[in-house]
Amino acid sequence: TALAKEVFGETLNESRDPDRPPERYTARYYLKFNFLEQAFDRLSEAGFRMAACSSTGTCAFAPEQGGPADDKIWTSYTEYVFCRD
């Protein structure tokens, strides 16, 4: 948490739950950036480099009764790993 606060400062939001007591731990962090590149810039400025990246993506066609047959539903997940020497 301390490192995330050091790098991202006031742009780090520790929880979307405004009623969470300060003594409760959260593993959910959100950045207040509009673009992912802004977070990458902050990490670079703090001496981090991207060590790995993994991405998955799947596509499924929507049911014909729920909409046009050519509609596609995309699901994706991307993970970035940064390290600082």
N, C-alpha and C positions, 0 to 999 in steps of 0.2 A: 504494500500500500504506500509506504513511504517513497519508494522509487517511482511509482506511478504519479504521485503527487509532485515529486521533484521534476519530472519530465513534462507533465501536462498541466500542472498548476490549477488555475481556476476553471480550466476547460474540462476537468475530470468531475463527473457526477457519480457519486458512489452508489446511488440507488434511485429508483423511480418512486420509491415509497417514502413520502414526506413524513409519515408518522413513525418511522423506524427509530427507536431509541439509539442514541449515540454509542451505547455500550454493546449493541448487537453487531455481530460480524456480518459482512456481506461479501460475496464473491462476484457480485454483479456490478460491473463498472461500465459507464457510458461516457463517451466523449461528446462534447457540444459542438463538434465540427460539422460543417455541411458536406465536406469532401474528405475522403479517405487520405488523399495526398497531404492534407494539412497535418494529420497525425504522423505520417511518414516523415514529413519535414521536421517536426518536433523531435522525433526519435533520432534522426540524423544529426540535428544540432546538439543533442545530448551525447553523441558519440556512439550511437547504436548502428548496427548494420543488419540487413536482412540476411539471416542464415538459412532459412528454408521457407517454402511456400507449398501448400497443398490445396487442391481444389477439386470438388466433385460437382457434378451437375447431371440432373436427370430431366427428361421431358416426357410428359404423358399427354395424350390427347384427351380433351374434355368429352364427356358423354354426349352423344348426339341429341338427347332430349334436353340437356341443360344449356345448350347453346350451339352455335355453328360448329360443324364437324372439324373445321380447320383451326379452331382455337387450341392453343397449346398451353399447358400449365408447366412452368419451369420451377424447379427447386434446386437451389445451389447452396454450397457451403464452402467458404474459403478461410484458411487458417494461415496466418503469417507468424513466423518465429524470428524474433530479433535478439541479438546479443551485443554486449558491450565488452570490449577487451580491457 
